[in-house]
């Protein structure tokens, strides 16, 4: 499920949520539903695996689910890309009049084996990088990343290039009515 709080903010609702990939009812390797994380009239969330960073060719129409005794650096119920050397992508598209803020996320490495990854957040048209980490070393302990970026347009959260053996979990975000433009 998504842990979420809907709040009244003037005439628009707002949402604070965490993509924790719990209670999806999927077997390991199952595709994350494209509706997971959506908030009707506020936010659309979608998932895919790419052949590289940025607007690269799609490898899979979604990310995959994993939950097993062999965890990703202690994280369970995670999302990963479906191919070795793939980049995982979660796209957030706020509805008109809303602003999305991407607060934080966690990355873990399969079986706690040391691996590297980069987190990048692009604008909807992939022409601007809103946030990027240096190369992160992920081993037996999950790594928390705090982008803290906001946008009234779509944003693409990417992790990889080894998003098959590095998974994402606990993606925290909120969407609220955007400030008026004068």
Number of C-alpha atoms within 10 A of each C-alpha: 13 17 14 16 12 14 12 11 11 8 7 14 16 22 19 18 19 20 21 23 25 17 9 16 10 17 12 13 15 16 22 22 17 16 12 16 21 16 18 9 12 21 22 18 20 20 24 24 28 27 18 19 20 21 14 11 11 16 18 18 17 24 32 26 25 25 18 12 9 13 19 31 23 16 24 21 21 27 31 33 33 25 19 14 17 25 31 36 29 22 19 25 23 26 21 13 14 21 22 27 20 20 17 17 20 19 30 32 29 24 16 20 16 16 17 18 23 19 24 20 24 21 19 16 12 15 10 12 13 18 15 16 14 10 12 15 15 21 21 17 17 21 16 15 16 15 19 13 15 17 19 20 17 22 28 25 23 25 28 29 22 22 31 22 25 33 31 32 24 22 21 20 21 19 26 24 22 16 10 6 4 3
